[in-house]
Amino acid sequence: MLRKLWTEFTTNFDWFYIPKITLTDILEIIILSYFLYNVILWFKRTRAWTLVKGIIVIVAFAGVAFLLKLNTILWILKNTISVGILAVIILFQPELRRALEELGRKKILTDVLIRDDSEKKERVSDHTIQELVSAATTMGKNKTGALIVIEQEVALGEYESTGINIDANITSQLLVNIFEKNTPLHDGAVIIRNNRVVAATCYLPLTSRSDIDKDLGTRHRAALGISEVSDSMTLIVSEETGAISVAVGGVLHTKLDPELLRKQLGSLRESNKAQTKRISKRRGGRKHEEKNA
């Protein structure tokens, strides 16, 4: 009886077709899924994510030009796309090399099964601000040089990989010990992500600007450099003067006392709260639309 009904159904509905899935198909799906998963993770962890956003804008612009039949713009895009791909490969050659090296070091099963829920964590807490202010004040009094980067939306994975992994809770004692003179970890920058010290002795890009004070040392130039390529906030303690500074958005705020430093770090926390509210509002709007639909 059931076989007869199935035969009539498939006869009357020729469009209904269930493809035969083989072991080879399943293997291809797993390999492609793993490859795409790691490519997306690599984009999220490096400044290439900003490049992807730019490419999306160009594709959208090309779509508008196609719909409106803007032939001149389409001709320019068509003849520059090959040069653009080559330029991207040259520009991101170091990141591509590190991505391939990282892929070779990966443990496939653990990387696939472990979820990446970093975006759900609070980026800067009151405790983190308190410990940073305390550490900066102590190091400023002792004239201990320090360079501390607080990661935001733009991932700093490519700079984190140049240092030594730590993954520890933030305390003022830990930061002071890291930057203590003549210790193995004092040279380079500390990167903070989601209220944890993730790496030390990291190398940062130096700013190429010529309009900054010549008295500023390598730490300040590195802080400005990382603030120009990301949305991070960097705390600097001068080894020569003990002065505390903050670099964010390509701007250097110098000679900060503990209260002003707290306000700077607090502004970072407030911006995170505002962004979280915007995301929650968008998600709530989508859920409301789905419910009404």
C-alpha positions as protocol buffer text, in pm:
chain_id: "A"
residue {
  index: 1
  type: MET
  ca { x: 0 y: 0 z: 0 }
}
residue {
  index: 2
  type: LEU
  ca { x: 272 y: 244 z: 98 }
}
residue {
  index: 3
  type: ARG
  ca { x: 479 y: 149 z: -206 }
}
residue {
  index: 4
  type: LYS
  ca { x: 181 y: 216 z: -434 }
}
residue {
  index: 5
  type: LEU
  ca { x: 124 y: 559 z: -279 }
}
residue {
  index: 6
  type: TRP
  ca { x: 493 y: 645 z: -314 }
}
residue {
  index: 7
  type: THR
  ca { x: 491 y: 537 z: -681 }
}
residue {
  index: 8
  type: GLU
  ca { x: 185 y: 751 z: -756 }
}
residue {
  index: 9
  type: PHE
  ca { x: 338 y: 1048 z: -573 }
}
residue {
  index: 10
  type: THR
  ca { x: 669 y: 1035 z: -758 }
}
residue {
  index: 11
  type: THR
  ca { x: 487 y: 980 z: -1090 }
}
residue {
  index: 12
  type: ASN
  ca { x: 257 y: 1278 z: -1050 }
}
residue {
  index: 13
  type: PHE
  ca { x: 531 y: 1504 z: -914 }
}
residue {
  index: 14
  type: ASP
  ca { x: 822 y: 1470 z: -1151 }
}
residue {
  index: 15
  type: TRP
  ca { x: 991 y: 1769 z: -992 }
}
residue {
  index: 16
  type: PHE
  ca { x: 1026 y: 1583 z: -665 }
}
residue {
  index: 17
  type: TYR
  ca { x: 1371 y: 1431 z: -671 }
}
residue {
  index: 18
  type: ILE
  ca { x: 1593 y: 1311 z: -388 }
}
residue {
  index: 19
  type: PRO
  ca { x: 1957 y: 1301 z: -501 }
}
residue {
  index: 20
  type: LYS
  ca { x: 2165 y: 1004 z: -404 }
}
residue {
  index: 21
  type: ILE
  ca { x: 2430 y: 1108 z: -154 }
}
residue {
  index: 22
  type: THR
  ca { x: 2746 y: 902 z: -156 }
}
residue {
  index: 23
  type: LEU
  ca { x: 3037 y: 881 z: 87 }
}
residue {
  index: 24
  type: THR
  ca { x: 3242 y: 1095 z: -152 }
}
residue {
  index: 25
  type: ASP
  ca { x: 2982 y: 1373 z: -136 }
}
residue {
  index: 26
  type: ILE
  ca { x: 2988 y: 1369 z: 243 }
}
residue {
  index: 27
  type: LEU
  ca { x: 3369 y: 1383 z: 244 }
}
residue {
  index: 28
  type: GLU
  ca { x: 3368 y: 1681 z: 5 }
}
residue {
  index: 29
  type: ILE
  ca { x: 3116 y: 1866 z: 222 }
}
residue {
  index: 30
  type: ILE
  ca { x: 3330 y: 1813 z: 533 }
}
residue {
  index: 31
  type: ILE
  ca { x: 3649 y: 1930 z: 361 }
}
residue {
  index: 32
  type: LEU
  ca { x: 3488 y: 2239 z: 209 }
}
residue {
  index: 33
  type: SER
  ca { x: 3313 y: 2327 z: 535 }
}
residue {
  index: 34
  type: TYR
  ca { x: 3639 y: 2303 z: 729 }
}
residue {
  index: 35
  type: PHE
  ca { x: 3821 y: 2513 z: 469 }
}
residue {
  index: 36
  type: LEU
  ca { x: 3554 y: 2786 z: 464 }
}
residue {
  index: 37
  type: TYR
  ca { x: 3533 y: 2784 z: 845 }
}
residue {
  index: 38
  type: ASN
  ca { x: 3907 y: 2851 z: 879 }
}
residue {
  index: 39
  type: VAL
  ca { x: 3903 y: 3117 z: 607 }
}
residue {
  index: 40
  type: ILE
  ca { x: 3625 y: 3304 z: 789 }
}
residue {
  index: 41
  type: LEU
  ca { x: 3809 y: 3273 z: 1122 }
}
residue {
  index: 42
  type: TRP
  ca { x: 4126 y: 3405 z: 960 }
}
residue {
  index: 43
  type: PHE
  ca { x: 3941 y: 3704 z: 820 }
}
residue {
  index: 44
  type: LYS
  ca { x: 3790 y: 3780 z: 1162 }
}
residue {
  index: 45
  type: ARG
  ca { x: 4125 y: 3759 z: 1344 }
}
residue {
  index: 46
  type: THR
  ca { x: 4319 y: 3989 z: 1112 }
}
residue {
  index: 47
  type: ARG
  ca { x: 4282 y: 4330 z: 953 }
}
residue {
  index: 48
  type: ALA
  ca { x: 4170 y: 4146 z: 637 }
}
residue {
  index: 49
  type: TRP
  ca { x: 3815 y: 4169 z: 781 }
}
residue {
  index: 50
  type: THR
  ca { x: 3823 y: 4541 z: 700 }
}
residue {
  index: 51
  type: LEU
  ca { x: 3928 y: 4449 z: 345 }
}
residue {
  index: 52
  type: VAL
  ca { x: 3629 y: 4214 z: 315 }
}
residue {
  index: 53
  type: LYS
  ca { x: 3396 y: 4500 z: 412 }
}
residue {
  index: 54
  type: GLY
  ca { x: 3555 y: 4717 z: 144 }
}
residue {
  index: 55
  type: ILE
  ca { x: 3511 y: 4443 z: -116 }
}
residue {
  index: 56
  type: ILE
  ca { x: 3143 y: 4409 z: -20 }
}
residue {
  index: 57
  type: VAL
  ca { x: 3097 y: 4783 z: -75 }
}
residue {
  index: 58
  type: ILE
  ca { x: 3264 y: 4759 z: -418 }
}
residue {
  index: 59
  type: VAL
  ca { x: 3046 y: 4461 z: -515 }
}
residue {
  index: 60
  type: ALA
  ca { x: 2733 y: 4651 z: -406 }
}
residue {
  index: 61
  type: PHE
  ca { x: 2849 y: 4954 z: -605 }
}
residue {
  index: 62
  type: ALA
  ca { x: 2910 y: 4732 z: -910 }
}
residue {
  index: 63
  type: GLY
  ca { x: 2559 y: 4589 z: -872 }
}
residue {
  index: 64
  type: VAL
  ca { x: 2408 y: 4936 z: -872 }
}
residue {
  index: 65
  type: ALA
  ca { x: 2616 y: 5028 z: -1179 }
}
residue {
  index: 66
  type: PHE
  ca { x: 2493 y: 4713 z: -1355 }
}
residue {
  index: 67
  type: LEU
  ca { x: 2127 y: 4786 z: -1278 }
}
residue {
  index: 68
  type: LEU
  ca { x: 2158 y: 5148 z: -1393 }
}
residue {
  index: 69
  type: LYS
  ca { x: 2369 y: 5045 z: -1695 }
}
residue {
  index: 70
  type: LEU
  ca { x: 2660 y: 5272 z: -1606 }
}
residue {
  index: 71
  type: ASN
  ca { x: 2884 y: 5131 z: -1877 }
}
residue {
  index: 72
  type: THR
  ca { x: 3190 y: 5346 z: -1810 }
}
residue {
  index: 73
  type: ILE
  ca { x: 3205 y: 5243 z: -1444 }
}
residue {
  index: 74
  type: LEU
  ca { x: 3148 y: 4878 z: -1537 }
}
residue {
  index: 75
  type: TRP
  ca { x: 3431 y: 4897 z: -1790 }
}
residue {
  index: 76
  type: ILE
  ca { x: 3668 y: 5041 z: -1528 }
}
residue {
  index: 77
  type: LEU
  ca { x: 3574 y: 4773 z: -1274 }
}
residue {
  index: 78
  type: LYS
  ca { x: 3613 y: 4496 z: -1532 }
}
residue {
  index: 79
  type: ASN
  ca { x: 3961 y: 4609 z: -1635 }
}
residue {
  index: 80
  type: THR
  ca { x: 4093 y: 4673 z: -1285 }
}
residue {
  index: 81
  type: ILE
  ca { x: 3969 y: 4362 z: -1106 }
}
residue {
  index: 82
  type: SER
  ca { x: 4269 y: 4149 z: -1206 }
}
residue {
  index: 83
  type: VAL
  ca { x: 4511 y: 4421 z: -1094 }
}
residue {
  index: 84
  type: GLY
  ca { x: 4315 y: 4459 z: -771 }
}
residue {
  index: 85
  type: ILE
  ca { x: 4341 y: 4088 z: -690 }
}
residue {
  index: 86
  type: LEU
  ca { x: 4716 y: 4098 z: -748 }
}
residue {
  index: 87
  type: ALA
  ca { x: 4746 y: 4408 z: -528 }
}
residue {
  index: 88
  type: VAL
  ca { x: 4553 y: 4237 z: -247 }
}
residue {
  index: 89
  type: ILE
  ca { x: 4782 y: 3932 z: -262 }
}
residue {
  index: 90
  type: ILE
  ca { x: 5092 y: 4152 z: -245 }
}
residue {
  index: 91
  type: LEU
  ca { x: 4949 y: 4374 z: 31 }
}
residue {
  index: 92
  type: PHE
  ca { x: 4843 y: 4084 z: 251 }
}
residue {
  index: 93
  type: GLN
  ca { x: 5133 y: 3852 z: 171 }
}
residue {
  index: 94
  type: PRO
  ca { x: 5256 y: 3834 z: 535 }
}
residue {
  index: 95
  type: GLU
  ca { x: 4906 y: 3759 z: 664 }
}
residue {
  index: 96
  type: LEU
  ca { x: 4848 y: 3493 z: 395 }
}
residue {
  index: 97
  type: ARG
  ca { x: 5175 y: 3323 z: 485 }
}
residue {
  index: 98
  type: ARG
  ca { x: 5089 y: 3323 z: 856 }
}
residue {
  index: 99
  type: ALA
  ca { x: 4740 y: 3190 z: 776 }
}
residue {
  index: 100
  type: LEU
  ca { x: 4887 y: 2894 z: 588 }
}
residue {
  index: 101
  type: GLU
  ca { x: 5135 y: 2829 z: 869 }
}
residue {
  index: 102
  type: GLU
  ca { x: 4854 y: 2843 z: 1124 }
}
residue {
  index: 103
  type: LEU
  ca { x: 4645 y: 2604 z: 915 }
}
residue {
  index: 104
  type: GLY
  ca { x: 4935 y: 2358 z: 917 }
}
residue {
  index: 105
  type: ARG
  ca { x: 4957 y: 2373 z: 1297 }
}
residue {
  index: 106
  type: LYS
  ca { x: 4584 y: 2326 z: 1359 }
}
residue {
  index: 107
  type: LYS
  ca { x: 4426 y: 2029 z: 1529 }
}
residue {
  index: 108
  type: ILE
  ca { x: 4130 y: 1967 z: 1303 }
}
residue {
  index: 109
  type: LEU
  ca { x: 3879 y: 1809 z: 1541 }
}
residue {
  index: 110
  type: THR
  ca { x: 3939 y: 2044 z: 1835 }
}
residue {
  index: 111
  type: ASP
  ca { x: 3926 y: 2354 z: 1617 }
}
residue {
  index: 112
  type: VAL
  ca { x: 3597 y: 2249 z: 1459 }
}
residue {
  index: 113
  type: LEU
  ca { x: 3427 y: 2141 z: 1780 }
}
residue {
  index: 114
  type: ILE
  ca { x: 3532 y: 2433 z: 2003 }
}
residue {
  index: 115
  type: ARG
  ca { x: 3296 y: 2726 z: 1967 }
}
residue {
  index: 116
  type: ASP
  ca { x: 3421 y: 3081 z: 1927 }
}
residue {
  index: 117
  type: ASP
  ca { x: 3201 y: 3278 z: 2168 }
}
residue {
  index: 118
  type: SER
  ca { x: 3440 y: 3566 z: 2229 }
}
residue {
  index: 119
  type: GLU
  ca { x: 3190 y: 3817 z: 2092 }
}
residue {
  index: 120
  type: LYS
  ca { x: 2948 y: 3732 z: 2371 }
}
residue {
  index: 121
  type: LYS
  ca { x: 3196 y: 3834 z: 2642 }
}
residue {
  index: 122
  type: GLU
  ca { x: 3227 y: 4178 z: 2791 }
}
residue {
  index: 123
  type: ARG
  ca { x: 3532 y: 4347 z: 2641 }
}
residue {
  index: 124
  type: VAL
  ca { x: 3618 y: 4596 z: 2919 }
}
residue {
  index: 125
  type: SER
  ca { x: 3487 y: 4561 z: 3273 }
}
residue {
  index: 126
  type: ASP
  ca { x: 3512 y: 4791 z: 3575 }
}
residue {
  index: 127
  type: HIS
  ca { x: 3762 y: 4549 z: 3727 }
}
residue {
  index: 128
  type: THR
  ca { x: 3982 y: 4570 z: 3417 }
}
residue {
  index: 129
  type: ILE
  ca { x: 3974 y: 4950 z: 3425 }
}
residue {
  index: 130
  type: GLN
  ca { x: 4065 y: 4954 z: 3794 }
}
residue {
  index: 131
  type: GLU
  ca { x: 4358 y: 4715 z: 3746 }
}
residue {
  index: 132
  type: LEU
  ca { x: 4489 y: 4906 z: 3443 }
}
residue {
  index: 133
  type: VAL
  ca { x: 4477 y: 5239 z: 3627 }
}
residue {
  index: 134
  type: SER
  ca { x: 4649 y: 5088 z: 3930 }
}
residue {
  index: 135
  type: ALA
  ca { x: 4921 y: 4924 z: 3720 }
}
residue {
  index: 136
  type: ALA
  ca { x: 4982 y: 5237 z: 3511 }
}
residue {
  index: 137
  type: THR
  ca { x: 5007 y: 5455 z: 3823 }
}
residue {
  index: 138
  type: THR
  ca { x: 5255 y: 5218 z: 3987 }
}
residue {
  index: 139
  type: MET
  ca { x: 5470 y: 5187 z: 3675 }
}
residue {
  index: 140
  type: GLY
  ca { x: 5456 y: 5563 z: 3621 }
}
residue {
  index: 141
  type: LYS
  ca { x: 5594 y: 5629 z: 3970 }
}
residue {
  index: 142
  type: ASN
  ca { x: 5871 y: 5373 z: 3915 }
}
residue {
  index: 143
  type: LYS
  ca { x: 5937 y: 5491 z: 3557 }
}
residue {
  index: 144
  type: THR
  ca { x: 5875 y: 5142 z: 3420 }
}
residue {
  index: 145
  type: GLY
  ca { x: 5801 y: 5149 z: 3049 }
}
residue {
  index: 146
  type: ALA
  ca { x: 5479 y: 4976 z: 2941 }
}
residue {
  index: 147
  type: LEU
  ca { x: 5270 y: 4924 z: 2629 }
}
residue {
  index: 148
  type: ILE
  ca { x: 4922 y: 4772 z: 2675 }
}
residue {
  index: 149
  type: VAL
  ca { x: 4677 y: 4726 z: 2384 }
}
residue {
  index: 150
  type: ILE
  ca { x: 4304 y: 4672 z: 2450 }
}
residue {
  index: 151
  type: GLU
  ca { x: 4145 y: 4495 z: 2154 }
}
residue {
  index: 152
  type: GLN
  ca { x: 3802 y: 4604 z: 2032 }
}
residue {
  index: 153
  type: GLU
  ca { x: 3608 y: 4509 z: 1717 }
}
residue {
  index: 154
  type: VAL
  ca { x: 3912 y: 4482 z: 1488 }
}
residue {
  index: 155
  type: ALA
  ca { x: 4088 y: 4157 z: 1577 }
}
residue {
  index: 156
  type: LEU
  ca { x: 4460 y: 4171 z: 1656 }
}
residue {
  index: 157
  type: GLY
  ca { x: 4539 y: 3804 z: 1600 }
}
residue {
  index: 158
  type: GLU
  ca { x: 4822 y: 3875 z: 1357 }
}
residue {
  index: 159
  type: TYR
  ca { x: 5003 y: 4086 z: 1619 }
}
residue {
  index: 160
  type: GLU
  ca { x: 4919 y: 3844 z: 1899 }
}
residue {
  index: 161
  type: SER
  ca { x: 5096 y: 3568 z: 1707 }
}
residue {
  index: 162
  type: THR
  ca { x: 5425 y: 3765 z: 1721 }
}
residue {
  index: 163
  type: GLY
  ca { x: 5435 y: 3739 z: 2101 }
}
residue {
  index: 164
  type: ILE
  ca { x: 5408 y: 3479 z: 2375 }
}
residue {
  index: 165
  type: ASN
  ca { x: 5066 y: 3343 z: 2470 }
}
residue {
  index: 166
  type: ILE
  ca { x: 4967 y: 3399 z: 2834 }
}
residue {
  index: 167
  type: ASP
  ca { x: 4585 y: 3385 z: 2874 }
}
residue {
  index: 168
  type: ALA
  ca { x: 4560 y: 3511 z: 3232 }
}
residue {
  index: 169
  type: ASN
  ca { x: 4326 y: 3723 z: 3440 }
}
residue {
  index: 170
  type: ILE
  ca { x: 4412 y: 4092 z: 3452 }
}
residue {
  index: 171
  type: THR
  ca { x: 4573 y: 4211 z: 3774 }
}
residue {
  index: 172
  type: SER
  ca { x: 4791 y: 4514 z: 3837 }
}
residue {
  index: 173
  type: GLN
  ca { x: 5057 y: 4289 z: 3991 }
}
residue {
  index: 174
  type: LEU
  ca { x: 5075 y: 4075 z: 3677 }
}
residue {
  index: 175
  type: LEU
  ca { x: 5112 y: 4376 z: 3448 }
}
residue {
  index: 176
  type: VAL
  ca { x: 5378 y: 4535 z: 3671 }
}
residue {
  index: 177
  type: ASN
  ca { x: 5574 y: 4208 z: 3678 }
}
residue {
  index: 178
  type: ILE
  ca { x: 5551 y: 4167 z: 3299 }
}
residue {
  index: 179
  type: PHE
  ca { x: 5701 y: 4511 z: 3232 }
}
residue {
  index: 180
  type: GLU
  ca { x: 5960 y: 4497 z: 3510 }
}
residue {
  index: 181
  type: LYS
  ca { x: 6301 y: 4587 z: 3370 }
}
residue {
  index: 182
  type: ASN
  ca { x: 6534 y: 4304 z: 3266 }
}
residue {
  index: 183
  type: THR
  ca { x: 6259 y: 4041 z: 3272 }
}
residue {
  index: 184
  type: PRO
  ca { x: 6195 y: 3811 z: 2971 }
}
residue {
  index: 185
  type: LEU
  ca { x: 5852 y: 3960 z: 2891 }
}
residue {
  index: 186
  type: HIS
  ca { x: 5912 y: 4332 z: 2943 }
}
residue {
  index: 187
  type: ASP
  ca { x: 6003 y: 4412 z: 2582 }
}
residue {
  index: 188
  type: GLY
  ca { x: 5709 y: 4457 z: 2344 }
}
residue {
  index: 189
  type: ALA
  ca { x: 5336 y: 4502 z: 2396 }
}
residue {
  index: 190
  type: VAL
  ca { x: 5073 y: 4324 z: 2601 }
}
residue {
  index: 191
  type: ILE
  ca { x: 4741 y: 4254 z: 2426 }
}
residue {
  index: 192
  type: ILE
  ca { x: 4418 y: 4241 z: 2628 }
}
residue {
  index: 193
  type: ARG
  ca { x: 4106 y: 4076 z: 2491 }
}
residue {
  index: 194
  type: ASN
  ca { x: 3776 y: 4025 z: 2674 }
}
residue {
  index: 195
  type: ASN
  ca { x: 3926 y: 4122 z: 3012 }
}
residue {
  index: 196
  type: ARG
  ca { x: 4216 y: 3879 z: 2984 }
}
residue {
  index: 197
  type: VAL
  ca { x: 4585 y: 3918 z: 2911 }
}
residue {
  index: 198
  type: VAL
  ca { x: 4621 y: 3700 z: 2601 }
}
residue {
  index: 199
  type: ALA
  ca { x: 4982 y: 3769 z: 2494 }
}
residue {
  index: 200
  type: ALA
  ca { x: 5299 y: 3962 z: 2580 }
}
residue {
  index: 201
  type: THR
  ca { x: 5615 y: 4073 z: 2394 }
}
residue {
  index: 202
  type: CYS
  ca { x: 5405 y: 4143 z: 2085 }
}
residue {
  index: 203
  type: TYR
  ca { x: 5540 y: 4351 z: 1797 }
}
residue {
  index: 204
  type: LEU
  ca { x: 5325 y: 4640 z: 1677 }
}
residue {
  index: 205
  type: PRO
  ca { x: 5344 y: 4844 z: 1355 }
}
residue {
  index: 206
  type: LEU
  ca { x: 5513 y: 5183 z: 1392 }
}
residue {
  index: 207
  type: THR
  ca { x: 5339 y: 5494 z: 1267 }
}
residue {
  index: 208
  type: SER
  ca { x: 5486 y: 5654 z: 957 }
}
residue {
  index: 209
  type: ARG
  ca { x: 5363 y: 6002 z: 1047 }
}
residue {
  index: 210
  type: SER
  ca { x: 5619 y: 6282 z: 1047 }
}
residue {
  index: 211
  type: ASP
  ca { x: 5414 y: 6537 z: 1240 }
}
residue {
  index: 212
  type: ILE
  ca { x: 5450 y: 6382 z: 1585 }
}
residue {
  index: 213
  type: ASP
  ca { x: 5685 y: 6502 z: 1858 }
}
residue {
  index: 214
  type: LYS
  ca { x: 6043 y: 6393 z: 1794 }
}
residue {
  index: 215
  type: ASP
  ca { x: 6087 y: 6330 z: 2166 }
}
residue {
  index: 216
  type: LEU
  ca { x: 5837 y: 6043 z: 2156 }
}
residue {
  index: 217
  type: GLY
  ca { x: 6000 y: 5702 z: 2165 }
}
residue {
  index: 218
  type: THR
  ca { x: 5928 y: 5368 z: 2000 }
}
residue {
  index: 219
  type: ARG
  ca { x: 5647 y: 5282 z: 2243 }
}
residue {
  index: 220
  type: HIS
  ca { x: 5447 y: 5591 z: 2152 }
}
residue {
  index: 221
  type: ARG
  ca { x: 5509 y: 5538 z: 1780 }
}
residue {
  index: 222
  type: ALA
  ca { x: 5395 y: 5176 z: 1811 }
}
residue {
  index: 223
  type: ALA
  ca { x: 5085 y: 5282 z: 2005 }
}
residue {
  index: 224
  type: LEU
  ca { x: 4995 y: 5531 z: 1733 }
}
residue {
  index: 225
  type: GLY
  ca { x: 5068 y: 5272 z: 1465 }
}
residue {
  index: 226
  type: ILE
  ca { x: 4830 y: 5011 z: 1608 }
}
residue {
  index: 227
  type: SER
  ca { x: 4563 y: 5278 z: 1666 }
}
residue {
  index: 228
  type: GLU
  ca { x: 4582 y: 5373 z: 1297 }
}
residue {
  index: 229
  type: VAL
  ca { x: 4514 y: 5020 z: 1171 }
}
residue {
  index: 230
  type: SER
  ca { x: 4256 y: 4915 z: 1434 }
}
residue {
  index: 231
  type: ASP
  ca { x: 3998 y: 5053 z: 1676 }
}
residue {
  index: 232
  type: SER
  ca { x: 4201 y: 4944 z: 1978 }
}
residue {
  index: 233
  type: MET
  ca { x: 4299 y: 5166 z: 2271 }
}
residue {
  index: 234
  type: THR
  ca { x: 4663 y: 5155 z: 2380 }
}
residue {
  index: 235
  type: LEU
  ca { x: 4799 y: 5258 z: 2718 }
}
residue {
  index: 236
  type: ILE
  ca { x: 5161 y: 5379 z: 2728 }
}
residue {
  index: 237
  type: VAL
  ca { x: 5390 y: 5447 z: 3025 }
}
residue {
  index: 238
  type: SER
  ca { x: 5709 y: 5633 z: 2939 }
}
residue {
  index: 239
  type: GLU
  ca { x: 6029 y: 5477 z: 3070 }
}
residue {
  index: 240
  type: GLU
  ca { x: 6209 y: 5814 z: 3062 }
}
residue {
  index: 241
  type: THR
  ca { x: 5951 y: 6036 z: 3235 }
}
residue {
  index: 242
  type: GLY
  ca { x: 5692 y: 5798 z: 3381 }
}
residue {
  index: 243
  type: ALA
  ca { x: 5418 y: 5992 z: 3199 }
}
residue {
  index: 244
  type: ILE
  ca { x: 5099 y: 5804 z: 3113 }
}
residue {
  index: 245
  type: SER
  ca { x: 4947 y: 5835 z: 2765 }
}
residue {
  index: 246
  type: VAL
  ca { x: 4666 y: 5676 z: 2564 }
}
residue {
  index: 247
  type: ALA
  ca { x: 4652 y: 5628 z: 2187 }
}
residue {
  index: 248
  type: VAL
  ca { x: 4317 y: 5574 z: 2015 }
}
residue {
  index: 249
  type: GLY
  ca { x: 4196 y: 5648 z: 1662 }
}
residue {
  index: 250
  type: GLY
  ca { x: 4537 y: 5780 z: 1558 }
}
residue {
  index: 251
  type: VAL
  ca { x: 4532 y: 6043 z: 1837 }
}
residue {
  index: 252
  type: LEU
  ca { x: 4775 y: 6047 z: 2129 }
}
residue {
  index: 253
  type: HIS
  ca { x: 4645 y: 6176 z: 2465 }
}
residue {
  index: 254
  type: THR
  ca { x: 4945 y: 6259 z: 2682 }
}
residue {
  index: 255
  type: LYS
  ca { x: 5022 y: 6346 z: 3046 }
}
residue {
  index: 256
  type: LEU
  ca { x: 4720 y: 6171 z: 3192 }
}
residue {
  index: 257
  type: ASP
  ca { x: 4669 y: 6149 z: 3568 }
}
residue {
  index: 258
  type: PRO
  ca { x: 4485 y: 5846 z: 3717 }
}
residue {
  index: 259
  type: GLU
  ca { x: 4147 y: 6020 z: 3696 }
}
residue {
  index: 260
  type: LEU
  ca { x: 4187 y: 6122 z: 3331 }
}
residue {
  index: 261
  type: LEU
  ca { x: 4311 y: 5773 z: 3247 }
}
residue {
  index: 262
  type: ARG
  ca { x: 4004 y: 5627 z: 3415 }
}
residue {
  index: 263
  type: LYS
  ca { x: 3782 y: 5853 z: 3203 }
}
residue {
  index: 264
  type: GLN
  ca { x: 3959 y: 5745 z: 2884 }
}
residue {
  index: 265
  type: LEU
  ca { x: 3915 y: 5377 z: 2967 }
}
residue {
  index: 266
  type: GLY
  ca { x: 3559 y: 5448 z: 3080 }
}
residue {
  index: 267
  type: SER
  ca { x: 3476 y: 5598 z: 2742 }
}
residue {
  index: 268
  type: LEU
  ca { x: 3586 y: 5269 z: 2588 }
}
residue {
  index: 269
  type: ARG
  ca { x: 3347 y: 5084 z: 2816 }
}
residue {
  index: 270
  type: GLU
  ca { x: 3061 y: 5320 z: 2735 }
}
residue {
  index: 271
  type: SER
  ca { x: 3114 y: 5274 z: 2361 }
}
residue {
  index: 272
  type: ASN
  ca { x: 3100 y: 4896 z: 2414 }
}
residue {
  index: 273
  type: LYS
  ca { x: 2774 y: 4930 z: 2604 }
}
residue {
  index: 274
  type: ALA
  ca { x: 2623 y: 5146 z: 2330 }
}
residue {
  index: 275
  type: GLN
  ca { x: 2725 y: 4896 z: 2065 }
}
residue {
  index: 276
  type: THR
  ca { x: 2580 y: 4606 z: 2267 }
}
residue {
  index: 277
  type: LYS
  ca { x: 2249 y: 4796 z: 2293 }
}
residue {
  index: 278
  type: ARG
  ca { x: 2243 y: 4857 z: 1917 }
}
residue {
  index: 279
  type: ILE
  ca { x: 2308 y: 4489 z: 1846 }
}
residue {
  index: 280
  type: SER
  ca { x: 2038 y: 4381 z: 2094 }
}
residue {
  index: 281
  type: LYS
  ca { x: 1795 y: 4629 z: 1942 }
}
residue {
  index: 282
  type: ARG
  ca { x: 1858 y: 4498 z: 1589 }
}
residue {
  index: 283
  type: ARG
  ca { x: 1816 y: 4138 z: 1706 }
}
residue {
  index: 284
  type: GLY
  ca { x: 1497 y: 4230 z: 1890 }
}
residue {
  index: 285
  type: GLY
  ca { x: 1364 y: 4401 z: 1577 }
}
residue {
  index: 286
  type: ARG
  ca { x: 1436 y: 4095 z: 1363 }
}
residue {
  index: 287
  type: LYS
  ca { x: 1264 y: 3867 z: 1615 }
}
residue {
  index: 288
  type: HIS
  ca { x: 961 y: 4100 z: 1622 }
}
residue {
  index: 289
  type: GLU
  ca { x: 939 y: 4098 z: 1242 }
}
residue {
  index: 290
  type: GLU
  ca { x: 968 y: 3717 z: 1233 }
}
residue {
  index: 291
  type: LYS
  ca { x: 693 y: 3691 z: 1495 }
}
residue {
  index: 292
  type: ASN
  ca { x: 461 y: 3920 z: 1303 }
}
residue {
  index: 293
  type: ALA
  ca { x: 534 y: 3735 z: 980 }
}
